[in-house]
Amino acid sequence: MPKWIDDLSLPAGFVGLLLVAGAIAYYFLESDFGWTVGVLAALGLLLLGLFIYGNSVAIRRRVGARQLRYGTNAVVMVAALFGVLTLVNLFLVRNTVRWDLTAAGEFTLSSQSLRALENVKEPVKVIGFFSTGDASEQKAKDLLKQYANKSDKISYEFVDPDVKPTEVLKYGLGGPGTLVFLRGARRQDATSLDESSITSAIIRVTADKPIKVAFLTGHGEKSLDIADNSGYRQVKVLLEQNNYQLDTINLTTSPTLTTDYALVVVAGPRSSLLEKEKEAMKGYLDAGGRLLVMGDPRLDTDVNELISKWGVEIGAGVVLDPRMAAAGDMGIVVVQNYLWSAVTKDMNGLQTLFPYATNVTKKVPAPAGIWYDTLLESSDAGWVEMDKETPRFDAGVDIKGPVSMGVAVTDQASPEPGSQPSAVTKDRPRLVVFGDSDFVANGFIGMGANADLFLNAVNWLAQSEQEIQIKPKPPIQRSMTLSNGQKNFMLVTTVGLLPFMVLVVAGVVGWRTGSFSPLAPLRLLARLFRRTPWSGGS
């Protein structure tokens, strides 16, 4: 045998063991048997083979030794155990098995969600934006893990916006707490962390047909093509990213408006509609259309005629709020007071900015079949200023806060006035009315959660047949009330009876085997004090 082989065999064996161990460790950490694992394992085995060849004489001499046989048996048993554990681990990694043992099936996706996942043909990546310590992040992870376990097309990752602020800017997000669903170039956002919202986002981002939205033009409305601070270019980008197809429609030249449009937006008109335009809008709403109206204060328009049938009216004054003024301007109201509704249910803790908005009032009592949801209000220090010259509150003239600046209206097929909607009906009109059109203009849409509020309103209004409503599964709270007697019984049996029974059994066994003496506890105690009076010695 060449001398160089003899000299290299020992270090080769040591390095070979390290390489094999590294390959095994890398596989278990990354769960990927790729080139890295293969190269490390091959080199390690090659070096171990060199070690065996260089020490073949010594190995043959010890083959018959008893210690070697015992050692070999031990190595084989350990290797067999390791192999079994490896196979079990591989099976569990590649075949996820979960059991939901909760009575309400809290950790099982609904049948609607499973059907939606069956229709996912292309990869969908979900990016969650949550700050460190956000309790809702774990809720989102638990839900997304269920989706990923049911479909290999769903993957997800989480980004801390405080660590990677460029990612927030890249996706144009207003803040943390958002899930971004991506399928190729298509995108859908979700701020609600419940099964219904996540499944709806998956349906939308995988849908081949976008949802059609019409923006009314011809009356000085906000333009989707203007990029300055007053335009709606960013609104266009936001909606197109969320699978909406935007059209502009002029009812003067094309007086036909069909329900092919899931939603019509009237954004800050500066002049009145013609009579035939009003008739087209009313016909659209009566056929079950959805309308988003964003008005502005002190404009001489007849936009209220479109919404008066549903008992809603846009005011004429300007909302001022000295307590919630942005940059010292009482006319730019920072809103943090959201009332619960389907549009604002996830807005708590967020703030929106409304520049020079007006109030939105609702008729009391509501017309038959109409249900109102006030969306947001000023603080109680705010008011609606009716005087164009002097910004001060005048009792009896101005309207005292808190002032509503947004209302959602559901027209349900119910004859009872003010009765709460019990079911979603796609063929009934819905309206959202804001007292401001500038809060989502290019100059303000990126401030606070303005974009989130607007998108929530659009999503709620444009609810299509594909949208599903999945009833949440609240955890069942189980409690047991014990009487004083039952509490005492549990205390006696657990603290007294069970230890006593153990001592009795130990005593019987010791007595029968002759290893127990009644004086044994005393002798033990005496030894602790270095005295043995019962044994006759010290």
CORLIN-V619784 format. One record per backbone hydrogen bond with DSSP energy under -1.0 kcal/mol. NH is the residue of the N-H (numbers start at 1). CO is the residue of the C=O. Records with the same first field share a line. If there is no record, write none. Layout:
NH = CO, CO
This chain:
6 = 2
7 = 3
8 = 4
9 = 5
12 = 8
13 = 9
14 = 10
15 = 11
16 = 12
17 = 13
18 = 14
19 = 15
20 = 16
21 = 17
22 = 18
23 = 19
24 = 20
25 = 21
26 = 22
27 = 23
28 = 24
29 = 25
30 = 26
31 = 27
34 = 32
38 = 34
39 = 35
40 = 36
41 = 37
42 = 38
43 = 39
44 = 40
45 = 41
46 = 42
47 = 43
48 = 44
49 = 45
50 = 46
51 = 47
52 = 48
53 = 49
54 = 50
55 = 51
56 = 53
59 = 55
60 = 56
61 = 57
62 = 58
65 = 62
69 = 65
70 = 66
71 = 67
72 = 68
73 = 69
74 = 70
75 = 71
76 = 72
77 = 73
78 = 74
79 = 75
80 = 76
81 = 77
82 = 78
83 = 79
84 = 80
85 = 81
86 = 82
87 = 83
88 = 84
89 = 85
90 = 86
91 = 87
92 = 88
93 = 89
94 = 90
95 = 91
105 = 102
108 = 105
114 = 110
115 = 111
116 = 112
117 = 113
118 = 114
120 = 117
124 = 153
125 = 182
126 = 155
127 = 180
128 = 157
129 = 178
130 = 159
134 = 131
137 = 134
140 = 136
141 = 137
142 = 138
143 = 139
144 = 140
145 = 141
146 = 142
147 = 143
148 = 144
149 = 145
150 = 146
151 = 147
154 = 151
155 = 124
157 = 126
159 = 128
164 = 160
167 = 164
169 = 165
170 = 166
171 = 167
173 = 168
177 = 129
178 = 129
179 = 190
180 = 127
181 = 188
182 = 125
183 = 186
186 = 183
188 = 181
190 = 179
198 = 194
199 = 195
200 = 196
201 = 197
202 = 198
203 = 199
204 = 200
205 = 201
206 = 202
211 = 243
213 = 245
214 = 263
215 = 247
216 = 265
217 = 249
222 = 267
231 = 228
232 = 223
233 = 226
236 = 232
237 = 233
238 = 234
239 = 235
240 = 236
241 = 237
243 = 240
244 = 239
245 = 211
247 = 213
249 = 215
254 = 250
261 = 258
262 = 212
264 = 290
265 = 214
266 = 292
268 = 294
270 = 219
271 = 219
278 = 274
279 = 275
280 = 276
281 = 277
282 = 278
283 = 279
284 = 280
285 = 281
286 = 282
287 = 283
288 = 285
289 = 284
291 = 430
292 = 264
293 = 432
294 = 266
295 = 434
301 = 299
305 = 302
306 = 303
308 = 304
310 = 307
311 = 308
312 = 307
313 = 361
315 = 359
318 = 385
319 = 357
320 = 383
321 = 330
326 = 332
329 = 326
332 = 329
333 = 354
334 = 324
335 = 352
339 = 375
345 = 341
347 = 344
350 = 347
352 = 335
354 = 333
356 = 331
358 = 435
360 = 404
361 = 313
363 = 311
370 = 367
371 = 410
373 = 408
375 = 406
377 = 337
378 = 403
382 = 379
383 = 320
384 = 399
385 = 318
392 = 390
397 = 394
398 = 394
399 = 384
401 = 382
405 = 376
407 = 433
408 = 373
409 = 431
410 = 371
411 = 429
412 = 369
414 = 412
419 = 416
428 = 425
430 = 289
431 = 409
432 = 291
433 = 407
434 = 293
435 = 405
441 = 438
442 = 231
443 = 229
444 = 441
445 = 441
447 = 444
449 = 351
450 = 447
453 = 449
454 = 450
455 = 451
456 = 452
457 = 453
458 = 454
459 = 455
460 = 456
461 = 457
462 = 458
467 = 464
487 = 483
488 = 484
489 = 485
490 = 486
491 = 487
492 = 488
493 = 489
494 = 490
495 = 491
496 = 492
497 = 492
498 = 493
500 = 496
501 = 497
502 = 498
503 = 499
504 = 500
505 = 501
506 = 502
507 = 503
508 = 504
509 = 505
510 = 506
511 = 507
512 = 508
513 = 509
515 = 510
516 = 510
520 = 517
523 = 519
524 = 520
525 = 521
526 = 522
527 = 523
528 = 524
530 = 527
531 = 526
535 = 532
